[in-house]
Amino acid sequence: MLDTGVPVSADRRRLLKRGLLGGALLFVGGALPLALRSTLVRRKPVRGLKLLSVEEHAIFAAVAARFAPGDGAGPAWPTADALDCAGKVDALMATALPSVGNELRQLLHLFESALFGLPLTGKPTPFTRCAPADQDARLEAWRHSRVALLRSGYQALKRLAHATSYSSPEVYALVGYAGPPDVPRGPA
């Protein structure tokens, strides 16, 4: 072997640095297309949005469609799209503190992320582009996750979908609710 005068440990460090740099570049190159996959907007919002973007509206609409009307609901039950659950969430969250609205928006982006969905379900697809069975699998992965943040996010999305669905007058008769009482107003 030739003696170059360079210590062997320096060659190893240089090789290790190049290997780590190459690995990082491969990771970014592989992850970037997943991170850049776009949201599928199936329907435009019924009314003007106050908080959510069109893509965020589409994400929540896809989530709400998996929760409402729910398993075992008959054909008489309106769909989440027919009830405009995503539009109602937008209007509701626009009245909340800005930090709460921002957290919902971040949650929707995290839930939609193909890169984040890959380790959870093994499929590198945004939630809005998944088949219904794959969407259910992602919801179940969040529901049973060991990470409390994911479980909390699942509960938040589920409760918002149910709240907007069951608060719709079209659902009142289906659940045996006569509707809100008429409260007489006092003199004006």
Secondary structure as UniProt FT lines:
FT   HELIX           8..35
FT   HELIX           54..67
FT   TURN            71..72
FT   TURN            75..76
FT   HELIX           80..83
FT   HELIX           85..94
FT   HELIX           98..112
FT   HELIX           114..121
FT   HELIX           127..129
FT   HELIX           132..143
FT   HELIX           148..166
FT   HELIX           169..172
FT   HELIX           173..175
//
